[in-house]
Structure formats: structure tokens, C-alpha cells
């Protein structure tokens, strides 16, 4: 729909997301912060409500979740949220599986929350460390081998292929410089004497096993533009502004149809007096939001590492008013935002799994 001419009615601040003078900034916007938008300036915190029913927000810690791959090498990751476009899961693998994996439903984007190890693929081996994204194209054969201590990994599976955002006014190298991805060197995995090598083809929440008389990672070379890679969030260039808190969409990293993955990373804080430094209250009208807290802090408050937060579209969310007031009091003291948050926005509504709902019900409420 074409945009109308913006109007102002009643009491509004002169600048966007600034100089609120006690009002609460609530954004009602379409198309994930890029479409038609209304800013409602309220007397009260719109996130102070009690909810019942399936659209209630969910907060759960990874410490409360137990994927079967944590204790069983033949186990699997734990489904957290899903819709027709994607599945979001948690892996806590401590040992390499006795089989290879091949996802024939879609691409996989693994975010490493903790642990080190490697992904052995038919393209070669990719080492990983905390903060790495590991991209696995659809139908690629691979096997994760964690180092001692295991790994916790958030896995986003998309039905359509992941791709980088189109280059905007900054050009094709910012904020994501593709030249900093790490690609595997071709290396044949020699047979270890087994009679057969299992590859599990994952599809529709189940798997089919196929067996080779040789190790399936036997490629001596590869070429082309469809390959697995790693990229660490430390190499992501964060876009900033001194005078306004930028919308989440400027931090887009990878996208697939109906699925958008963003990075909220350490950066200088907004410095023009009166500017609000926290994201404004909003009810993302057209997208569900998942926030995965990797760590860091914001204005002296530690982020809860491993917290997973789900905000359904149309439901108010945002930092509580006391956190906003604290950021205003500390405006001259705090010069940086140190948070590390991975966000996944989805066009279709996400359905929390029974495991997530059970864990969330057993945990005390957490203010995000």
C-alpha cells in the first residue's frame, strides 16, 4: 500500500525516538520497520500487561533445555520454534555422532554460543569457535565434531536458501564483508575400516538413513559459489548513529524467504542529548521476533547469556521503563552498548515447542 502523508496529532516530540519528556514511545509499524508507521506517545508502559493464551511471549534459558545430543552421540538437536518457513533448534552436542547428516529440507545456519570444534563436510573441514555462524547449504553432507566440553549451538533451518542482503547505499562490503568468510579446504576423509558409512537425511522432522561402502566425504576438490562457510560476529561492522537509535533492519546479516537473521553487537552509544538509547516499545506487526542473548552488557547491566526470548507479532515488547530511566540517568557516564544478541524475525507466526513451553512455565519470569 502506498504511504499517506505523515500527520501529527496531539502531543508529540519534535525528533523521532528522542526528547520524550515522560511519554512512552510506542511504534506501530508495518513490514518490519520499513513500511508505514505510527508512533503513539503514551502515558504508561505498554509492556505492563498480563497475558493468557498461545500468543503470550516466552522467555527460556538454554540451561533449562536438554537436547538429546547432549548425552547421546546419536541424539538430535531440540526443536524450539517452527513455522512453514523455518525451524529453530538448540544443539548441546558433547560427542561426534556415529553418522553424517544431510538436511534435504533446506539450508542450516548454526550460531555457536559456546564451545569449539569442527564441522567435517564433503567440501572439507571448518573449525568453529564462539560467535561463529556456520552456514551449511541444503543437502550438504556434514558431521559436527565438538571439542572436550561440548558445544551449545542455535540452529536456524530455512526452507528457502539463505542469502546476504542486497547492497544498499553503503555498498556490498558493509556491514557484512563477504571477504571475511572462512571456506573449507578440500580434503578427502579416508575410510576408517567400517563396512558402511551412514548418512541421515533429515526431512519433515524425521530422517531416512542411506549407507555408503566408503566415507561420503571423499571429494578431492570443489569449485563454484554454493559452499559452507563460517563468519564470526567479531568481523561484523556495526552501523551507528549519534542522534537516533537505528532500527533492527540495518543490522541484517542473512535472510531467507520469511526469515531474517540480525546481529545486535557492541557499538558506541547514541551521544546527542535527549536521544533514547534503548529500542522503542513496539509490537512488530508483521513479524515474530526471537532474541538469543549471547552475552555482553548494556549500560552496566549484564545480559543473561543463553536466554531465548520470543515476542509474537502484534504483542507489545521492549525494555522495561526502569531500564530506560536508568539509561537516561547514566547518559553522560555510559558511552558504549556492549550487548551481543542474535535476532531471528519471521514473517509467519512461530509455534513454540512443548519443550520450550514446559521449560518456560517452570522458570521465573525474566525481564528482557
Buried (B, 14 or more C-beta within 10 A) or exposed (E): EEEEEEEEEEEBBEBBBBBBEEBBBBBBBBBBBEEBBEBBBEEEBBBEEEEEEEEBBBBBBBEBBBBBBBEEEEBBBBBBBBBEBBBBBBBBBBBBBEBBBBBEBBBBBBBBBBBBBBBBBBBBBBBBBBBBBBBBBBEBBBBBBBBEEBBBBBBBBBBBBBEEBEEEEEEEEBBBEEEBBBEBEBBEBEEEEEEEBBBBBBEEEEBEEEEBEEBBBEBEEBEEEEBBBBBBBEBBBBEBBEBBBBBBBBBBBBBBBBBBBBBBBBBEBBBEEBBBBBBBBBBBBBBBBBBBBBBBBBBEEEBBBBBBBBBBBBBBBBBBBEBBEBBBEBBEEBEEBBBBBBBBBBBBBBEBBEBBBBBBEEBEEEEB
